[in-house]
């Protein structure tokens, strides 16, 4: 038995249900007419679950692809295997084939496999006839030259630390901020706002041509085309990186460095050099206080991002600074990174080594932010072969050239610790 109130509530529910059916009769009729009807609607939750699973899988694949692109493991970038850089097989094939074709042009290919070797190389270069081989120069495509430049970034430091600036013409003038700029201050009510004119000067970038020729034997086996290409690519990258680093860190303004003034000489010109006292001509004479005092020679604007730059052999000196009195100013992490008083240390192979012998006036340590230095690069690196050079030695020459210039674009952005002159 139900109460009178329950009966009344039940009747109201029935009335509302009937009203809903009357008002939505058309909608319900359309649902029934749709393919699948109410059964299809019931299947929607399961369909949503399936689509969500597919979306999650797609998201996971996108993350993996993004990681490969960031690590340079895709098919168009340099790969690192056991610490050794490798250009792509296509790039290595092209470089190796360039050498083969040049050898064929100079009639230096001998043996029963010579014809097969030329055929393979021509196929890799897209050459169809021997007539084209005899008359066509074959420069390295820009996309492959970019891979060699990427190896230069890995082997060297100049491109890593400096701001790489593409030079649009043979001569480019860029403004450099000088020290002593006027400071802002408070202004009285209704007072005139003083004009602040920062000091600046124009620096002319005149890229100089640099590079060299790699000699390889003309006796190349068909199976070694890729290996030859990889060897040449790494060799070019290492030598270019070494030259660029020497210009940045050791440039003395002479023709040897195309008049480039490196960090050391620039510090002397800016009076930001800290030279040790007389008779302190040995790297072992450098003290922890000297390295700390060096930090006062740069503008405060770079202290937040400043770093030390030393030869790896200098570590034995830095380790000696860790005593009971100084605690551990020098710290080396498991991943190979190191700091001194919290400032990062970069190991630069072209800087002076640590020795107990006298090395007078050597710029032994640098400190500052080298992103204030501009690495001007004119066009892309070019790699070409020669069929004329090294005729007497039966070898092939592969020439690599680039055009660069380096300048400091902010005074007092770097400082140098220099050993005594005597």
C-alpha positions as CSV (number, residue, x, y, z in Angstrom):
1,X,0.0,0.0,0.0
2,X,1.2,3.5,-0.8
3,X,0.3,6.6,0.9
4,X,-1.7,9.4,-0.7
5,X,1.4,11.6,-1.0
6,X,3.3,8.8,-2.7
7,X,0.5,8.2,-5.2
8,X,0.4,11.9,-6.0
9,X,4.2,12.0,-6.5
10,X,4.0,8.9,-8.8
11,X,1.3,10.5,-10.9
12,X,3.3,13.6,-11.3
13,X,6.3,11.6,-12.5
14,X,4.1,9.7,-15.1
15,X,2.7,13.0,-16.3
16,X,6.2,14.5,-16.8
17,X,7.3,11.4,-18.6
18,X,4.3,11.6,-20.9
19,X,4.9,15.3,-21.6
20,X,8.6,14.6,-22.4
21,X,7.6,11.8,-24.9
22,X,5.1,14.2,-26.5
23,X,7.6,17.0,-26.8
24,X,10.4,14.9,-28.2
25,X,8.4,12.5,-30.4
26,X,10.1,13.9,-33.5
27,X,13.6,13.6,-32.1
28,X,13.0,10.0,-30.9
29,X,11.6,9.2,-34.4
30,X,14.7,10.6,-36.1
31,X,17.0,8.6,-33.8
32,X,15.2,5.4,-34.7
33,X,15.5,6.1,-38.4
34,X,19.3,6.7,-38.1
35,X,21.5,3.7,-39.0
36,X,22.0,1.7,-35.9
37,X,19.4,3.6,-33.9
38,X,19.6,3.4,-30.1
39,X,22.1,0.5,-30.4
40,X,24.6,2.9,-32.1
41,X,24.1,5.4,-29.3
42,X,24.8,2.7,-26.7
43,X,28.1,1.9,-28.5
44,X,29.4,5.5,-28.3
45,X,31.1,5.1,-24.9
46,X,33.2,2.2,-26.2
47,X,34.0,4.1,-29.4
48,X,35.1,7.1,-27.4
49,X,37.5,4.8,-25.4
50,X,38.9,3.4,-28.6
51,X,39.5,6.8,-30.1
52,X,41.2,8.0,-26.9
53,X,43.5,5.1,-27.0
54,X,44.5,5.9,-30.6
55,X,45.0,9.6,-29.6
56,X,47.3,8.5,-26.7
57,X,49.4,6.3,-29.0
58,X,49.7,9.1,-31.6
59,X,50.8,11.5,-28.8
60,X,53.5,9.0,-27.7
61,X,54.8,8.6,-31.2
62,X,55.0,12.4,-31.6
63,X,57.0,12.7,-28.4
64,X,59.5,10.0,-29.6
65,X,59.9,11.8,-33.0
66,X,60.5,15.1,-31.2
67,X,63.1,13.5,-29.0
68,X,64.9,12.0,-32.1
69,X,64.9,15.4,-33.8
70,X,66.2,17.1,-30.7
71,X,69.0,14.6,-30.4
72,X,69.9,14.7,-34.1
73,X,69.0,11.0,-34.7
74,X,66.8,11.6,-37.7
75,X,68.0,10.8,-41.2
76,X,69.2,14.2,-42.1
77,X,71.6,15.1,-39.3
78,X,74.9,14.0,-37.8
79,X,74.8,10.9,-35.6
80,X,77.2,10.1,-32.8
81,X,78.3,6.5,-32.2
82,X,80.7,5.8,-29.4
83,X,81.6,9.5,-29.2
84,X,82.5,9.7,-32.9
85,X,80.5,11.9,-35.2
86,X,79.1,10.4,-38.4
87,X,77.4,12.2,-41.3
88,X,74.5,10.5,-43.0
89,X,75.3,7.7,-45.5
90,X,74.0,9.9,-48.3
91,X,76.5,12.6,-47.4
92,X,79.3,10.1,-47.0
93,X,78.4,8.5,-50.4
94,X,78.5,11.9,-52.1
95,X,81.9,12.8,-50.7
96,X,83.4,9.4,-51.5
97,X,81.9,9.4,-54.9
98,X,83.3,12.9,-55.6
99,X,86.8,11.5,-54.9
100,X,86.1,8.5,-57.2
101,X,84.9,10.6,-60.1
102,X,87.9,12.9,-59.8
103,X,90.2,9.9,-59.8
104,X,88.4,8.6,-62.9
105,X,88.9,12.0,-64.6
106,X,92.6,11.8,-63.9
107,X,92.8,8.2,-65.1
108,X,94.0,7.2,-61.7
109,X,91.6,4.3,-61.2
110,X,93.2,1.0,-62.0
111,X,92.4,-2.7,-61.7
112,X,89.5,-4.9,-62.7
113,X,87.1,-3.2,-60.4
114,X,87.7,0.3,-61.7
115,X,84.7,0.3,-64.1
116,X,82.4,-1.0,-61.4
117,X,83.6,1.6,-59.0
118,X,83.0,4.4,-61.5
119,X,79.5,3.1,-62.2
120,X,78.6,3.0,-58.5
121,X,79.9,6.5,-57.9
122,X,78.2,7.9,-61.0
123,X,74.9,6.3,-59.8
124,X,75.3,7.9,-56.3
125,X,75.9,11.3,-57.9
126,X,73.1,10.9,-60.4
127,X,75.4,10.9,-63.4
128,X,74.2,8.8,-66.3
129,X,77.0,9.0,-68.9
130,X,80.7,8.9,-68.9
131,X,80.8,12.0,-71.1
132,X,79.2,13.9,-68.2
133,X,81.8,12.5,-65.8
134,X,84.6,13.9,-68.0
135,X,83.3,17.4,-68.2
136,X,81.2,18.1,-65.1
137,X,82.4,19.7,-61.8
138,X,80.7,18.3,-58.8
139,X,80.5,20.6,-55.8
140,X,79.1,19.3,-52.5
141,X,75.4,20.2,-52.1
142,X,74.5,22.7,-49.4
143,X,72.5,20.2,-47.3
144,X,75.6,18.0,-47.1
145,X,77.9,20.9,-46.3
146,X,75.6,21.7,-43.4
147,X,76.2,18.3,-41.9
148,X,80.0,19.0,-41.9
149,X,79.3,22.3,-40.3
150,X,77.3,20.5,-37.6
151,X,80.3,18.3,-36.9
152,X,82.4,21.5,-36.6
153,X,80.0,22.6,-33.8
154,X,80.7,19.4,-32.0
155,X,84.4,19.3,-32.4
156,X,85.1,23.0,-31.7
157,X,84.2,25.7,-29.2
158,X,84.1,28.9,-31.2
159,X,80.7,28.3,-32.8
160,X,79.3,27.0,-29.5
161,X,80.3,30.0,-27.4
162,X,80.0,32.9,-29.8
163,X,76.9,34.3,-31.4
164,X,77.0,33.0,-35.0
165,X,76.0,35.9,-37.4
166,X,75.5,35.3,-41.1
167,X,77.2,37.9,-43.2
168,X,75.0,39.0,-46.1
169,X,77.8,40.8,-48.1
170,X,81.5,40.7,-48.3
171,X,81.8,43.6,-45.9
172,X,79.3,44.2,-43.0
173,X,79.4,46.9,-40.4
174,X,77.8,46.2,-37.0
175,X,77.5,48.6,-33.9
176,X,79.5,47.7,-30.8
177,X,78.5,49.0,-27.4
178,X,81.4,50.7,-25.6
179,X,81.8,51.0,-21.8
180,X,81.1,54.2,-19.9
181,X,77.4,54.6,-21.0
182,X,75.5,57.3,-19.1
183,X,73.3,56.0,-16.3
184,X,69.6,56.7,-15.7
185,X,68.6,58.7,-12.6
186,X,65.8,60.4,-10.8
187,X,64.1,63.5,-12.3
188,X,62.6,66.4,-10.4
189,X,58.9,67.3,-10.8
190,X,58.5,69.2,-14.1
191,X,62.2,68.9,-14.6
192,X,63.7,68.2,-18.0
193,X,64.5,64.6,-18.9
194,X,68.1,64.4,-19.7
195,X,69.2,62.7,-22.9
196,X,71.3,59.6,-22.5
197,X,73.6,58.8,-25.5
198,X,75.4,55.5,-25.1
199,X,78.8,55.3,-26.6
200,X,79.2,53.0,-29.6
201,X,81.4,52.3,-32.6
202,X,81.0,50.4,-35.8
203,X,83.0,47.2,-36.3
204,X,83.7,46.0,-39.8
205,X,83.4,42.3,-40.5
206,X,85.5,41.3,-43.5
207,X,85.3,37.5,-43.8
208,X,88.6,35.9,-44.8
209,X,88.9,32.7,-46.8
210,X,90.3,29.8,-44.8
211,X,90.5,26.0,-45.2
212,X,92.7,23.4,-46.7
213,X,93.0,20.3,-48.9
214,X,92.7,16.7,-47.7
215,X,94.8,14.2,-49.7
216,X,93.5,10.7,-50.1
217,X,94.9,7.8,-52.2
218,X,93.3,7.2,-55.6
219,X,93.1,3.4,-54.8
220,X,89.5,3.3,-53.5
221,X,87.6,0.1,-53.3
222,X,83.9,0.0,-54.2
223,X,83.0,-1.1,-50.7
224,X,84.9,1.8,-49.1
225,X,83.2,4.7,-50.7
226,X,81.1,5.5,-47.6
227,X,84.1,4.9,-45.3
228,X,86.2,7.4,-47.3
229,X,83.4,9.9,-47.2
230,X,83.0,9.6,-43.4
231,X,86.8,10.0,-42.9
232,X,87.0,13.1,-45.1
233,X,83.9,14.7,-43.4
234,X,85.3,14.2,-39.9
235,X,88.8,15.4,-40.9
236,X,87.4,18.6,-42.5
237,X,85.2,19.2,-39.4
238,X,88.1,18.7,-36.9
239,X,90.5,21.0,-38.8
240,X,88.0,23.7,-39.4
241,X,87.0,23.6,-35.7
242,X,90.6,23.9,-34.6
243,X,91.3,26.8,-36.9
244,X,88.1,28.7,-35.7
245,X,89.1,28.1,-32.1
246,X,92.6,29.4,-32.6
247,X,91.2,32.5,-34.2
248,X,88.9,33.1,-31.2
249,X,91.2,32.3,-28.4
250,X,94.7,32.9,-29.8
251,X,94.2,35.4,-32.6
252,X,97.0,38.0,-32.4
253,X,95.8,40.4,-35.1
254,X,98.4,39.2,-37.6
255,X,97.9,37.8,-41.1
256,X,98.2,34.3,-39.6
257,X,94.7,34.9,-38.2
258,X,93.5,37.2,-41.0
259,X,93.9,40.2,-38.6
260,X,91.5,38.6,-36.1
261,X,92.0,39.8,-32.5
262,X,91.2,37.0,-30.1
263,X,90.0,37.0,-26.5
264,X,93.5,37.4,-25.1
265,X,94.7,40.4,-27.1
266,X,91.2,42.0,-26.8
267,X,91.5,41.8,-23.0
268,X,94.9,43.6,-23.2
269,X,93.4,46.3,-25.5
270,X,90.4,46.8,-23.1
271,X,92.7,46.8,-20.0
272,X,90.7,43.8,-18.7
273,X,93.8,41.6,-18.5
274,X,95.2,40.5,-15.1
275,X,98.9,39.9,-15.5
276,X,100.9,38.2,-12.8
277,X,103.7,39.9,-11.0
278,X,107.3,39.7,-12.2
279,X,108.9,36.2,-12.2
280,X,105.4,34.5,-12.1
281,X,105.9,33.0,-15.6
282,X,104.8,29.5,-14.9
283,X,101.2,28.2,-15.0
284,X,101.9,26.6,-11.6
285,X,102.3,30.2,-10.2
286,X,98.6,30.9,-10.6
287,X,96.7,31.0,-7.3
288,X,93.0,30.7,-6.4
289,X,93.1,34.4,-5.5
290,X,94.3,35.2,-9.0
291,X,91.3,33.4,-10.6
292,X,88.9,35.1,-8.2
293,X,90.4,38.5,-8.9
294,X,90.0,37.9,-12.6
295,X,86.2,38.2,-12.2
296,X,86.5,41.8,-11.2
297,X,87.9,42.7,-14.7
298,X,84.6,42.2,-16.6
299,X,81.6,44.4,-16.7
300,X,78.9,43.4,-14.1
301,X,76.4,42.8,-17.0
302,X,78.1,39.5,-17.8
303,X,78.8,38.1,-14.4
304,X,75.5,36.2,-14.3
305,X,76.4,34.3,-17.5
306,X,80.2,34.4,-17.3
307,X,82.3,31.2,-17.4
308,X,86.0,30.2,-17.2
309,X,87.9,28.9,-20.2
310,X,91.0,26.7,-19.6
311,X,93.0,23.9,-21.2
312,X,91.9,20.5,-19.8
313,X,95.4,20.0,-18.4
314,X,94.8,22.9,-16.0
315,X,92.6,20.7,-13.9
316,X,95.5,19.5,-11.8
317,X,96.0,23.1,-10.7
318,X,92.3,23.5,-9.9
319,X,92.2,20.3,-7.9
320,X,95.1,21.6,-5.7
321,X,92.9,24.5,-4.6
322,X,90.6,22.1,-2.7
323,X,92.1,22.3,0.8
324,X,90.8,22.3,4.3
325,X,91.0,26.1,4.3
326,X,89.2,26.7,1.0
327,X,86.9,23.7,1.2
328,X,86.1,22.7,-2.4
329,X,86.0,25.7,-4.7
330,X,86.6,23.4,-7.7
331,X,83.9,20.8,-8.3
332,X,83.8,18.2,-11.1
333,X,80.5,16.4,-11.7
334,X,80.1,12.8,-12.9
335,X,79.0,14.0,-16.4
336,X,82.4,15.8,-16.9
337,X,81.1,19.4,-16.2
338,X,83.1,21.4,-13.7
339,X,82.7,24.7,-11.8
340,X,85.0,27.1,-9.8
341,X,83.1,29.0,-7.1
342,X,79.9,28.1,-9.0
343,X,81.1,29.5,-12.3
344,X,81.1,26.9,-15.1
345,X,84.4,25.8,-16.6
346,X,84.8,25.1,-20.3
347,X,87.8,23.0,-21.4
348,X,89.4,24.5,-24.6
349,X,92.0,22.4,-26.3
350,X,93.8,25.2,-28.1
351,X,94.6,27.2,-25.0
352,X,98.0,26.9,-23.2
353,X,98.6,23.7,-21.4
354,X,99.5,23.4,-17.7
355,X,103.3,23.0,-17.3
356,X,106.0,23.7,-14.7
357,X,108.1,25.4,-17.4
358,X,108.1,29.1,-18.0
359,X,105.7,30.3,-20.7
360,X,106.1,34.1,-20.6
361,X,103.2,36.4,-21.4
362,X,100.9,33.4,-22.1
363,X,97.1,34.0,-21.8
364,X,96.5,31.1,-19.5
365,X,92.9,31.6,-18.4
366,X,89.9,33.5,-19.8
367,X,86.8,34.6,-18.0
368,X,83.6,36.1,-19.3
369,X,80.6,35.6,-21.6
370,X,81.7,34.8,-25.2
371,X,78.1,35.2,-26.5
372,X,79.1,38.9,-26.7
373,X,81.5,37.8,-29.4
374,X,80.2,37.5,-33.0
375,X,81.2,34.7,-35.3
376,X,80.6,36.1,-38.7
377,X,80.1,33.5,-41.4
378,X,79.8,34.4,-45.1
379,X,77.8,31.8,-47.1
380,X,78.1,28.1,-46.6
381,X,81.2,25.9,-46.4
382,X,82.2,24.7,-49.8
383,X,83.8,21.2,-50.5
384,X,85.2,20.4,-53.9
385,X,87.6,17.9,-55.4
386,X,90.6,18.4,-57.8
387,X,91.9,16.1,-60.5
388,X,95.1,18.0,-61.0
389,X,96.7,18.4,-57.6
390,X,99.1,15.7,-56.3
391,X,99.6,14.2,-59.8
392,X,103.1,13.0,-58.8
393,X,101.9,11.1,-55.8
394,X,98.8,9.6,-57.5
395,X,96.4,11.1,-54.9
396,X,93.1,13.0,-55.0
397,X,92.7,16.4,-53.3
398,X,89.4,17.4,-51.6
399,X,89.3,21.1,-50.8
400,X,87.2,22.6,-48.0
401,X,86.8,26.4,-47.7
402,X,84.8,28.8,-45.6
403,X,84.8,32.6,-45.1
404,X,84.7,33.8,-41.5
405,X,85.5,36.8,-39.2
406,X,85.3,37.2,-35.4
407,X,84.9,40.3,-33.4
408,X,84.0,41.3,-29.8
409,X,80.7,43.2,-29.8
410,X,80.7,44.4,-26.1
411,X,83.7,45.8,-24.3
412,X,84.8,44.2,-21.1
413,X,82.7,41.2,-21.8
414,X,85.7,39.0,-21.3
415,X,89.0,39.1,-19.4
416,X,92.3,37.2,-19.5
417,X,94.8,36.0,-16.9
418,X,98.3,36.5,-18.4
419,X,101.6,35.1,-17.1
420,X,104.4,37.6,-16.3
421,X,106.6,38.8,-19.2
422,X,109.8,38.0,-17.3
